[in-house]
Amino acid sequence: MDYFGQDVNIAARVQGLARVNEICLTESVMEAPGVSDVVKGRPASRDYENLKGIGQKMEIYRIEISPV
């Protein structure tokens, strides 16, 4: 199954923002059911980023994860 479109482009750009030991999520993912329960208690920051090919700033959450 192949996926196309703007959502795929956004996901690829957001993935590329993540640094070591963190994940990056868009505002819409953070608002999805159950996500807040998964990330609760983890250090997080929020910022707006220009994503290549998107044309507007997007709200991005950076969630710190512990190395295994």
Buried (B, 14 or more C-beta within 10 A) or exposed (E): EEEEEEEEBBEEBBEEBBEEEBBBBBEEBBEEEEBEEEBEEEEBEEEEBEBEEBEEEBEBBBBEEEEE
